[in-house]
Protein backbone atom coordinates (compact mmCIF):
# COMPACT_ATOMS: atom_id res chain seq x y z
CA UNK A 1 0.00 0.00 0.00
CA UNK A 2 1.04 3.61 -0.47
CA UNK A 3 0.97 6.14 2.36
CA UNK A 4 1.20 9.85 1.55
CA UNK A 5 1.68 13.05 3.57
CA UNK A 6 0.75 16.40 2.00
CA UNK A 7 0.74 19.91 3.47
CA UNK A 8 -1.81 21.64 1.26
CA UNK A 9 -1.18 25.26 2.40
CA UNK A 10 -4.16 27.28 3.62
CA UNK A 11 -3.53 30.38 1.52
CA UNK A 12 -4.96 30.86 -1.98
CA UNK A 13 -6.54 27.44 -1.84
CA UNK A 14 -9.34 27.73 -4.43
CA UNK A 15 -6.92 28.49 -7.25
CA UNK A 16 -4.73 25.53 -6.30
CA UNK A 17 -7.46 22.98 -5.70
CA UNK A 18 -7.23 21.39 -9.20
CA UNK A 19 -3.45 21.10 -8.82
CA UNK A 20 -3.72 19.40 -5.44
CA UNK A 21 -6.47 17.02 -6.57
CA UNK A 22 -4.54 15.97 -9.69
CA UNK A 23 -1.39 15.47 -7.61
CA UNK A 24 -3.26 13.12 -5.29
CA UNK A 25 -4.92 11.26 -8.17
CA UNK A 26 -1.57 10.82 -9.92
CA UNK A 27 0.08 9.48 -6.76
CA UNK A 28 -2.91 7.22 -6.01
CA UNK A 29 -2.22 6.73 -2.27
CA UNK A 30 -4.16 4.18 -0.27
CA UNK A 31 -3.79 6.35 2.83
CA UNK A 32 -3.31 10.11 2.90
CA UNK A 33 -2.53 12.48 5.75
CA UNK A 34 -3.12 16.17 5.00
CA UNK A 35 -2.08 19.28 6.91
CA UNK A 36 -3.37 22.88 6.73
CA UNK A 37 -6.70 21.53 5.51
CA UNK A 38 -9.29 24.05 6.69
CA UNK A 39 -12.98 23.35 6.10
CA UNK A 40 -12.84 24.75 2.56
CA UNK A 41 -10.13 22.28 1.70
CA UNK A 42 -12.03 19.46 3.39
CA UNK A 43 -15.18 20.14 1.37
CA UNK A 44 -13.14 20.21 -1.84
CA UNK A 45 -11.22 17.03 -1.04
CA UNK A 46 -14.34 15.12 -0.06
CA UNK A 47 -16.15 16.24 -3.21
CA UNK A 48 -13.28 15.55 -5.59
CA UNK A 49 -11.96 12.31 -4.06
CA UNK A 50 -15.06 10.08 -4.03
CA UNK A 51 -13.00 6.91 -3.63
CA UNK A 52 -11.84 8.06 -0.20
CA UNK A 53 -13.45 8.46 3.21
CA UNK A 54 -11.87 10.64 5.88
CA UNK A 55 -11.61 11.21 9.63
CA UNK A 56 -10.61 14.36 11.46
CA UNK A 57 -11.93 17.55 13.04
CA UNK A 58 -11.02 21.22 13.04
CA UNK A 59 -8.35 21.94 15.60
CA UNK A 60 -9.93 25.12 16.99
CA UNK A 61 -13.21 23.65 18.23
CA UNK A 62 -13.18 19.92 17.54
CA UNK A 63 -15.74 20.45 14.78
CA UNK A 64 -15.11 22.54 11.67
CA UNK A 65 -13.12 25.58 12.84
CA UNK A 66 -9.40 25.79 12.14
CA UNK A 67 -7.08 23.46 10.32
CA UNK A 68 -7.68 19.72 10.06
CA UNK A 69 -4.94 17.08 10.22
CA UNK A 70 -7.23 14.62 8.51
CA UNK A 71 -6.63 11.03 7.43
CA UNK A 72 -8.11 9.88 4.11
CA UNK A 73 -8.36 6.19 3.22
CA UNK A 74 -9.61 4.23 0.22
CA UNK A 75 -13.09 2.94 0.97
CA UNK A 76 -12.76 -0.16 -1.18
CA UNK A 77 -9.57 -1.28 0.60
CA UNK A 78 -10.22 -0.49 4.24
CA UNK A 79 -12.94 -0.76 6.85
CA UNK A 80 -12.83 1.87 9.59
CA UNK A 81 -12.68 0.21 13.00
CA UNK A 82 -12.12 3.26 15.17
CA UNK A 83 -10.95 6.87 14.91
CA UNK A 84 -10.34 9.93 17.00
CA UNK A 85 -8.44 13.14 17.55
CA UNK A 86 -6.42 14.58 20.41
CA UNK A 87 -4.76 17.92 20.97
CA UNK A 88 -1.02 18.44 21.39
CA UNK A 89 -1.27 20.04 24.81
CA UNK A 90 -1.37 19.34 28.52
CA UNK A 91 -5.11 18.62 28.05
CA UNK A 92 -5.25 16.36 24.97
CA UNK A 93 -8.97 15.65 25.17
CA UNK A 94 -10.12 19.23 24.51
CA UNK A 95 -9.16 22.02 22.10
CA UNK A 96 -6.42 24.37 23.24
CA UNK A 97 -2.82 25.43 22.82
CA UNK A 98 -0.13 23.37 24.46
CA UNK A 99 2.96 24.57 26.30
CA UNK A 100 4.56 27.48 24.37
CA UNK A 101 2.82 26.78 21.04
CA UNK A 102 1.96 29.60 18.66
CA UNK A 103 -1.10 27.70 17.39
CA UNK A 104 -3.55 25.05 18.51
CA UNK A 105 -2.27 21.71 17.23
CA UNK A 106 -4.12 18.42 16.75
CA UNK A 107 -3.48 14.80 15.79
CA UNK A 108 -6.19 12.73 14.09
CA UNK A 109 -6.02 8.98 13.64
CA UNK A 110 -7.81 6.02 12.08
CA UNK A 111 -7.67 2.34 12.98
CA UNK A 112 -8.34 0.44 9.77
CA UNK A 113 -8.74 -3.15 8.66
CA UNK A 114 -7.53 -4.11 5.22
CA UNK A 115 -10.49 -5.88 3.65
CA UNK A 116 -8.53 -8.42 1.59
CA UNK A 117 -6.09 -9.58 4.27
CA UNK A 118 -7.94 -8.78 7.47
CA UNK A 119 -4.82 -7.06 8.80
CA UNK A 120 -5.28 -4.06 11.09
CA UNK A 121 -3.21 -0.87 11.06
CA UNK A 122 -3.29 2.62 12.53
CA UNK A 123 -2.59 5.87 10.68
CA UNK A 124 -1.87 8.99 12.76
CA UNK A 125 -1.43 12.43 11.20
CA UNK A 126 -0.36 15.77 12.69
CA UNK A 127 1.19 19.20 12.13
CA UNK A 128 3.64 20.21 14.87
CA UNK A 129 3.95 23.79 16.01
CA UNK A 130 6.36 26.03 14.11
CA UNK A 131 7.63 28.22 16.96
CA UNK A 132 7.29 26.73 20.43
CA UNK A 133 10.28 24.49 21.08
CA UNK A 134 8.67 22.86 24.10
CA UNK A 135 5.44 22.38 22.16
CA UNK A 136 7.31 20.72 19.29
CA UNK A 137 9.11 18.38 21.67
CA UNK A 138 6.17 17.51 23.89
CA UNK A 139 3.86 17.21 20.87
CA UNK A 140 6.16 14.71 19.18
CA UNK A 141 6.46 12.71 22.39
CA UNK A 142 2.69 12.72 22.90
CA UNK A 143 1.85 11.47 19.42
CA UNK A 144 4.50 8.73 19.62
CA UNK A 145 3.20 7.51 23.00
CA UNK A 146 -0.49 7.82 22.11
CA UNK A 147 0.16 6.15 18.76
CA UNK A 148 1.74 3.19 20.51
CA UNK A 149 -1.28 2.87 22.80
CA UNK A 150 -3.82 3.18 20.00
CA UNK A 151 -2.00 0.70 17.74
CA UNK A 152 -1.90 -1.91 20.52
CA UNK A 153 0.69 -4.00 18.71
CA UNK A 154 -0.65 -3.50 15.19
CA UNK A 155 1.46 -1.76 12.53
CA UNK A 156 1.26 2.02 12.83
CA UNK A 157 2.05 4.89 10.47
CA UNK A 158 2.63 8.46 11.51
CA UNK A 159 2.56 11.19 8.86
CA UNK A 160 2.94 14.91 9.19
CA UNK A 161 4.58 18.26 8.73
CA UNK A 162 6.90 18.41 11.73
CA UNK A 163 8.43 21.83 11.09
CA UNK A 164 11.76 20.32 12.18
CA UNK A 165 14.64 18.59 10.41
CA UNK A 166 15.96 15.06 11.03
CA UNK A 167 18.72 16.34 13.32
CA UNK A 168 16.22 17.87 15.77
CA UNK A 169 15.13 16.77 19.24
CA UNK A 170 11.42 16.31 18.27
CA UNK A 171 12.44 13.97 15.44
CA UNK A 172 14.61 12.06 17.91
CA UNK A 173 11.63 11.81 20.27
CA UNK A 174 9.57 10.05 17.60
CA UNK A 175 12.41 7.60 17.00
CA UNK A 176 12.82 7.06 20.74
CA UNK A 177 9.10 6.27 20.84
CA UNK A 178 9.69 3.26 18.60
CA UNK A 179 8.83 4.75 15.21
CA UNK A 180 11.18 4.55 12.23
CA UNK A 181 11.64 6.97 9.36
CA UNK A 182 10.40 5.25 6.19
CA UNK A 183 12.89 7.20 4.09
CA UNK A 184 15.72 5.41 5.94
CA UNK A 185 14.18 1.93 5.57
CA UNK A 186 13.31 1.99 1.89
CA UNK A 187 15.31 0.04 -0.66
CA UNK A 188 14.77 2.96 -3.04
CA UNK A 189 14.68 6.31 -1.30
CA UNK A 190 14.73 10.07 -1.75
CA UNK A 191 16.27 12.36 0.86
CA UNK A 192 15.49 15.64 -0.88
CA UNK A 193 13.89 18.71 0.68
CA UNK A 194 10.13 18.69 1.26
CA UNK A 195 9.44 22.36 2.10
CA UNK A 196 10.49 24.50 -0.86
CA UNK A 197 8.51 27.77 -0.55
CA UNK A 198 7.41 27.45 -4.19
CA UNK A 199 11.03 26.80 -5.15
CA UNK A 200 12.10 30.23 -3.92
CA UNK A 201 15.64 30.77 -5.31
CA UNK A 202 16.60 32.55 -2.07
CA UNK A 203 15.63 29.55 0.07
CA UNK A 204 17.47 26.22 0.15
CA UNK A 205 14.52 24.28 1.50
CA UNK A 206 14.36 21.73 4.30
CA UNK A 207 13.25 18.19 5.10
CA UNK A 208 10.30 18.61 7.50
CA UNK A 209 7.60 16.24 6.14
CA UNK A 210 7.71 12.56 7.09
CA UNK A 211 6.17 9.12 6.96
CA UNK A 212 7.12 7.09 10.05
CA UNK A 213 6.23 3.48 10.73
CA UNK A 214 6.17 1.11 13.69
CA UNK A 215 5.78 -2.64 13.92
CA UNK A 216 6.03 -5.34 11.28
CA UNK A 217 6.42 -3.12 8.21
CA UNK A 218 8.53 -3.47 5.07
CA UNK A 219 9.26 -0.24 3.21
CA UNK A 220 9.88 -0.78 -0.50
CA UNK A 221 10.14 2.79 -1.72
CA UNK A 222 10.09 6.37 -0.44
CA UNK A 223 9.67 9.33 -2.77
CA UNK A 224 9.39 13.12 -2.64
CA UNK A 225 6.86 14.10 -5.31
CA UNK A 226 8.25 17.11 -7.19
CA UNK A 227 5.96 16.95 -10.22
CA UNK A 228 4.29 20.14 -11.40
CA UNK A 229 0.80 20.28 -12.88
CA UNK A 230 0.67 22.31 -16.09
CA UNK A 231 3.93 23.90 -14.99
CA UNK A 232 2.64 24.95 -11.56
CA UNK A 233 3.44 23.63 -8.09
CA UNK A 234 0.39 22.57 -6.05
CA UNK A 235 1.72 23.74 -2.67
CA UNK A 236 4.75 25.19 -0.89
CA UNK A 237 5.51 21.64 0.31
CA UNK A 238 6.28 18.64 -1.86
CA UNK A 239 4.15 15.66 -0.81
CA UNK A 240 6.01 12.54 0.31
CA UNK A 241 4.89 8.94 -0.23
CA UNK A 242 6.04 5.56 1.05
CA UNK A 243 5.29 2.21 -0.59
CA UNK A 244 5.00 -0.33 2.24
CA UNK A 245 3.93 -3.87 3.08
CA UNK A 246 2.46 -5.12 6.37
C-alpha positions as CSV (number, residue, x, y, z in Angstrom):
1,X,0.0,0.0,0.0
2,X,1.0,3.6,-0.5
3,X,1.0,6.1,2.4
4,X,1.2,9.8,1.6
5,X,1.7,13.0,3.6
6,X,0.8,16.4,2.0
7,X,0.7,19.9,3.5
8,X,-1.8,21.6,1.3
9,X,-1.2,25.3,2.4
10,X,-4.2,27.3,3.6
11,X,-3.5,30.4,1.5
12,X,-5.0,30.9,-2.0
13,X,-6.5,27.4,-1.8
14,X,-9.3,27.7,-4.4
15,X,-6.9,28.5,-7.3
16,X,-4.7,25.5,-6.3
17,X,-7.5,23.0,-5.7
18,X,-7.2,21.4,-9.2
19,X,-3.4,21.1,-8.8
20,X,-3.7,19.4,-5.4
21,X,-6.5,17.0,-6.6
22,X,-4.5,16.0,-9.7
23,X,-1.4,15.5,-7.6
24,X,-3.3,13.1,-5.3
25,X,-4.9,11.3,-8.2
26,X,-1.6,10.8,-9.9
27,X,0.1,9.5,-6.8
28,X,-2.9,7.2,-6.0
29,X,-2.2,6.7,-2.3
30,X,-4.2,4.2,-0.3
31,X,-3.8,6.3,2.8
32,X,-3.3,10.1,2.9
33,X,-2.5,12.5,5.8
34,X,-3.1,16.2,5.0
35,X,-2.1,19.3,6.9
36,X,-3.4,22.9,6.7
37,X,-6.7,21.5,5.5
38,X,-9.3,24.0,6.7
39,X,-13.0,23.4,6.1
40,X,-12.8,24.8,2.6
41,X,-10.1,22.3,1.7
42,X,-12.0,19.5,3.4
43,X,-15.2,20.1,1.4
44,X,-13.1,20.2,-1.8
45,X,-11.2,17.0,-1.0
46,X,-14.3,15.1,-0.1
47,X,-16.1,16.2,-3.2
48,X,-13.3,15.5,-5.6
49,X,-12.0,12.3,-4.1
50,X,-15.1,10.1,-4.0
51,X,-13.0,6.9,-3.6
52,X,-11.8,8.1,-0.2
53,X,-13.4,8.5,3.2
54,X,-11.9,10.6,5.9
55,X,-11.6,11.2,9.6
56,X,-10.6,14.4,11.5
57,X,-11.9,17.6,13.0
58,X,-11.0,21.2,13.0
59,X,-8.3,21.9,15.6
60,X,-9.9,25.1,17.0
61,X,-13.2,23.7,18.2
62,X,-13.2,19.9,17.5
63,X,-15.7,20.4,14.8
64,X,-15.1,22.5,11.7
65,X,-13.1,25.6,12.8
66,X,-9.4,25.8,12.1
67,X,-7.1,23.5,10.3
68,X,-7.7,19.7,10.1
69,X,-4.9,17.1,10.2
70,X,-7.2,14.6,8.5
71,X,-6.6,11.0,7.4
72,X,-8.1,9.9,4.1
73,X,-8.4,6.2,3.2
74,X,-9.6,4.2,0.2
75,X,-13.1,2.9,1.0
76,X,-12.8,-0.2,-1.2
77,X,-9.6,-1.3,0.6
78,X,-10.2,-0.5,4.2
79,X,-12.9,-0.8,6.9
80,X,-12.8,1.9,9.6
81,X,-12.7,0.2,13.0
82,X,-12.1,3.3,15.2
83,X,-11.0,6.9,14.9
84,X,-10.3,9.9,17.0
85,X,-8.4,13.1,17.5
86,X,-6.4,14.6,20.4
87,X,-4.8,17.9,21.0
88,X,-1.0,18.4,21.4
89,X,-1.3,20.0,24.8
90,X,-1.4,19.3,28.5
91,X,-5.1,18.6,28.1
92,X,-5.2,16.4,25.0
93,X,-9.0,15.7,25.2
94,X,-10.1,19.2,24.5
95,X,-9.2,22.0,22.1
96,X,-6.4,24.4,23.2
97,X,-2.8,25.4,22.8
98,X,-0.1,23.4,24.5
99,X,3.0,24.6,26.3
100,X,4.6,27.5,24.4
101,X,2.8,26.8,21.0
102,X,2.0,29.6,18.7
103,X,-1.1,27.7,17.4
104,X,-3.5,25.1,18.5
105,X,-2.3,21.7,17.2
106,X,-4.1,18.4,16.7
107,X,-3.5,14.8,15.8
108,X,-6.2,12.7,14.1
109,X,-6.0,9.0,13.6
110,X,-7.8,6.0,12.1
111,X,-7.7,2.3,13.0
112,X,-8.3,0.4,9.8
113,X,-8.7,-3.2,8.7
114,X,-7.5,-4.1,5.2
115,X,-10.5,-5.9,3.7
116,X,-8.5,-8.4,1.6
117,X,-6.1,-9.6,4.3
118,X,-7.9,-8.8,7.5
119,X,-4.8,-7.1,8.8
120,X,-5.3,-4.1,11.1
121,X,-3.2,-0.9,11.1
122,X,-3.3,2.6,12.5
123,X,-2.6,5.9,10.7
124,X,-1.9,9.0,12.8
125,X,-1.4,12.4,11.2
126,X,-0.4,15.8,12.7
127,X,1.2,19.2,12.1
128,X,3.6,20.2,14.9
129,X,4.0,23.8,16.0
130,X,6.4,26.0,14.1
131,X,7.6,28.2,17.0
132,X,7.3,26.7,20.4
133,X,10.3,24.5,21.1
134,X,8.7,22.9,24.1
135,X,5.4,22.4,22.2
136,X,7.3,20.7,19.3
137,X,9.1,18.4,21.7
138,X,6.2,17.5,23.9
139,X,3.9,17.2,20.9
140,X,6.2,14.7,19.2
141,X,6.5,12.7,22.4
142,X,2.7,12.7,22.9
143,X,1.8,11.5,19.4
144,X,4.5,8.7,19.6
145,X,3.2,7.5,23.0
146,X,-0.5,7.8,22.1
147,X,0.2,6.2,18.8
148,X,1.7,3.2,20.5
149,X,-1.3,2.9,22.8
150,X,-3.8,3.2,20.0
151,X,-2.0,0.7,17.7
152,X,-1.9,-1.9,20.5
153,X,0.7,-4.0,18.7
154,X,-0.7,-3.5,15.2
155,X,1.5,-1.8,12.5
156,X,1.3,2.0,12.8
157,X,2.0,4.9,10.5
158,X,2.6,8.5,11.5
159,X,2.6,11.2,8.9
160,X,2.9,14.9,9.2
161,X,4.6,18.3,8.7
162,X,6.9,18.4,11.7
163,X,8.4,21.8,11.1
164,X,11.8,20.3,12.2
165,X,14.6,18.6,10.4
166,X,16.0,15.1,11.0
167,X,18.7,16.3,13.3
168,X,16.2,17.9,15.8
169,X,15.1,16.8,19.2
170,X,11.4,16.3,18.3
171,X,12.4,14.0,15.4
172,X,14.6,12.1,17.9
173,X,11.6,11.8,20.3
174,X,9.6,10.1,17.6
175,X,12.4,7.6,17.0
176,X,12.8,7.1,20.7
177,X,9.1,6.3,20.8
178,X,9.7,3.3,18.6
179,X,8.8,4.7,15.2
180,X,11.2,4.5,12.2
181,X,11.6,7.0,9.4
182,X,10.4,5.2,6.2
183,X,12.9,7.2,4.1
184,X,15.7,5.4,5.9
185,X,14.2,1.9,5.6
186,X,13.3,2.0,1.9
187,X,15.3,0.0,-0.7
188,X,14.8,3.0,-3.0
189,X,14.7,6.3,-1.3
190,X,14.7,10.1,-1.8
191,X,16.3,12.4,0.9
192,X,15.5,15.6,-0.9
193,X,13.9,18.7,0.7
194,X,10.1,18.7,1.3
195,X,9.4,22.4,2.1
196,X,10.5,24.5,-0.9
197,X,8.5,27.8,-0.6
198,X,7.4,27.4,-4.2
199,X,11.0,26.8,-5.1
200,X,12.1,30.2,-3.9
201,X,15.6,30.8,-5.3
202,X,16.6,32.5,-2.1
203,X,15.6,29.5,0.1
204,X,17.5,26.2,0.1
205,X,14.5,24.3,1.5
206,X,14.4,21.7,4.3
207,X,13.2,18.2,5.1
208,X,10.3,18.6,7.5
209,X,7.6,16.2,6.1
210,X,7.7,12.6,7.1
211,X,6.2,9.1,7.0
212,X,7.1,7.1,10.0
213,X,6.2,3.5,10.7
214,X,6.2,1.1,13.7
215,X,5.8,-2.6,13.9
216,X,6.0,-5.3,11.3
217,X,6.4,-3.1,8.2
218,X,8.5,-3.5,5.1
219,X,9.3,-0.2,3.2
220,X,9.9,-0.8,-0.5
221,X,10.1,2.8,-1.7
222,X,10.1,6.4,-0.4
223,X,9.7,9.3,-2.8
224,X,9.4,13.1,-2.6
225,X,6.9,14.1,-5.3
226,X,8.2,17.1,-7.2
227,X,6.0,17.0,-10.2
228,X,4.3,20.1,-11.4
229,X,0.8,20.3,-12.9
230,X,0.7,22.3,-16.1
231,X,3.9,23.9,-15.0
232,X,2.6,24.9,-11.6
233,X,3.4,23.6,-8.1
234,X,0.4,22.6,-6.1
235,X,1.7,23.7,-2.7
236,X,4.7,25.2,-0.9
237,X,5.5,21.6,0.3
238,X,6.3,18.6,-1.9
239,X,4.1,15.7,-0.8
240,X,6.0,12.5,0.3
241,X,4.9,8.9,-0.2
242,X,6.0,5.6,1.0
243,X,5.3,2.2,-0.6
244,X,5.0,-0.3,2.2
245,X,3.9,-3.9,3.1
246,X,2.5,-5.1,6.4
